[in-house]
Amino acid sequence: MYAPPDRYHKRSIDALQVIQELLKLTRDLRDEPEDGLSQEEAAFNDALARSESAVALMGNEDLRVIAAELVNTVRASASVDWWREDNVRTKMRVAVKRIFKKHGFPPDLQAEAIKHVVQQAEAMAREMS
């Protein structure tokens, strides 16, 4: 947890200045992710990591690789308003399944993970358009 500077305790700065410093720190952390993932990759990684079993079986590094590949796939195959068309959504699910199979994602965990990944892909596509 962030500890306010000693200046706050000595009353040389007020609460507003501490809040401003905390906001700056938050922006800095958001702009420079610790794990080296882009914002999109982190979102997919979070979608995959919802399943603790997947994290335990695959490990964080494998999930990061899958997340990076998912971002590339969504960017390459996403067209305008693709999430509104069932046939394109089906193709996206198939692409996600292929990535999972390629990287050995546990089959019994795929259904739920695909659901979360497709939701994240839709959110990412909406932001891109």
C-alpha positions as CSV (number, residue, x, y, z in Angstrom):
1,M,0.0,0.0,0.0
2,Y,1.1,3.5,-0.7
3,A,2.3,5.5,2.3
4,P,1.7,9.3,2.1
5,P,4.9,11.3,2.2
6,D,6.3,12.5,5.5
7,R,5.4,16.0,4.4
8,Y,1.8,15.1,5.0
9,H,2.4,14.0,8.5
10,K,4.4,17.1,9.2
11,R,1.5,19.1,7.8
12,S,3.6,20.8,5.1
13,I,1.2,19.6,2.4
14,D,-2.6,19.1,2.6
15,A,-4.9,16.2,1.8
16,L,-5.6,17.6,-1.7
17,Q,-1.9,17.4,-2.6
18,V,-1.7,13.9,-1.3
19,I,-4.7,12.9,-3.5
20,Q,-3.1,14.6,-6.5
21,E,0.1,12.6,-5.9
22,L,-1.9,9.4,-5.6
23,L,-3.7,10.1,-8.9
24,K,-0.3,10.8,-10.6
25,L,1.0,7.5,-9.2
26,T,-2.1,5.7,-10.5
27,R,-1.7,7.1,-14.0
28,D,2.0,6.2,-14.0
29,L,1.2,2.6,-13.0
30,R,-1.6,2.4,-15.6
31,D,0.6,3.7,-18.4
32,E,3.5,1.4,-17.6
33,P,2.3,-2.1,-16.8
34,E,4.6,-4.1,-14.6
35,D,4.0,-7.3,-16.4
36,G,4.9,-6.0,-19.8
37,L,1.4,-6.7,-21.3
38,S,-0.5,-4.1,-23.3
39,Q,-3.8,-3.0,-22.0
40,E,-5.6,-5.4,-24.5
41,E,-3.3,-8.3,-23.6
42,A,-3.9,-7.7,-19.9
43,A,-7.7,-7.8,-20.5
44,F,-7.5,-11.1,-22.3
45,N,-5.1,-12.5,-19.7
46,D,-7.6,-11.5,-17.0
47,A,-10.4,-13.2,-18.9
48,L,-8.3,-16.4,-19.1
49,A,-7.2,-16.2,-15.5
50,R,-10.7,-16.1,-14.2
51,S,-10.4,-19.9,-13.9
52,E,-7.9,-20.6,-11.1
53,S,-7.7,-24.1,-12.5
54,A,-6.4,-22.8,-15.8
55,V,-3.8,-20.7,-14.0
56,A,-2.7,-23.7,-12.0
57,L,-2.5,-26.0,-15.0
58,M,-1.1,-23.6,-17.6
59,G,0.9,-21.1,-15.6
60,N,0.9,-17.3,-16.0
61,E,3.5,-17.3,-18.8
62,D,1.5,-19.6,-21.1
63,L,-1.7,-17.5,-20.5
64,R,0.3,-14.4,-21.4
65,V,1.3,-16.0,-24.7
66,I,-2.3,-17.0,-25.4
67,A,-3.5,-13.5,-24.5
68,A,-1.0,-11.9,-27.0
69,E,-2.1,-14.3,-29.7
70,L,-5.8,-13.5,-29.0
71,V,-5.1,-9.8,-29.4
72,N,-3.4,-10.3,-32.7
73,T,-6.3,-12.6,-33.9
74,V,-9.0,-10.1,-32.8
75,R,-7.2,-7.2,-34.5
76,A,-6.7,-9.2,-37.7
77,S,-10.2,-10.7,-38.0
78,A,-12.3,-7.9,-36.6
79,S,-14.4,-5.9,-39.0
80,V,-16.8,-3.1,-38.4
81,D,-19.5,-4.2,-36.0
82,W,-18.4,-7.9,-36.3
83,W,-19.9,-8.7,-32.9
84,R,-23.4,-8.1,-34.3
85,E,-23.1,-10.8,-36.9
86,D,-23.5,-14.4,-35.8
87,N,-21.4,-16.0,-38.5
88,V,-18.5,-13.7,-37.7
89,R,-18.9,-14.4,-34.0
90,T,-18.8,-18.1,-34.8
91,K,-15.6,-17.7,-36.7
92,M,-14.1,-15.8,-33.8
93,R,-15.0,-18.6,-31.4
94,V,-13.4,-21.1,-33.8
95,A,-10.2,-19.0,-33.9
96,V,-10.2,-18.9,-30.1
97,K,-10.6,-22.7,-29.9
98,R,-7.7,-23.2,-32.3
99,I,-5.5,-21.0,-30.2
100,F,-6.5,-22.9,-27.1
101,K,-5.8,-26.2,-28.8
102,K,-2.4,-25.0,-30.1
103,H,-1.3,-24.0,-26.6
104,G,-2.8,-27.0,-24.8
105,F,-5.5,-25.1,-22.9
106,P,-7.4,-27.7,-20.8
107,P,-10.5,-28.8,-22.8
108,D,-12.7,-29.0,-19.8
109,L,-12.1,-25.3,-19.1
110,Q,-12.5,-24.1,-22.7
111,A,-16.3,-23.4,-22.8
112,E,-16.2,-20.9,-20.0
113,A,-12.9,-19.3,-21.1
114,I,-14.2,-19.0,-24.7
115,K,-17.3,-17.2,-23.4
116,H,-15.1,-14.7,-21.4
117,V,-12.6,-14.2,-24.3
118,V,-15.3,-13.5,-26.8
119,Q,-16.9,-11.0,-24.5
120,Q,-13.6,-9.3,-24.1
121,A,-13.0,-9.4,-27.9
122,E,-16.4,-7.7,-28.4
123,A,-15.5,-5.0,-25.9
124,M,-12.1,-4.5,-27.6
125,A,-13.8,-4.3,-31.0
126,R,-16.3,-1.8,-29.8
127,E,-13.5,0.4,-28.5
128,M,-11.6,0.1,-31.8
129,S,-14.5,1.1,-33.9
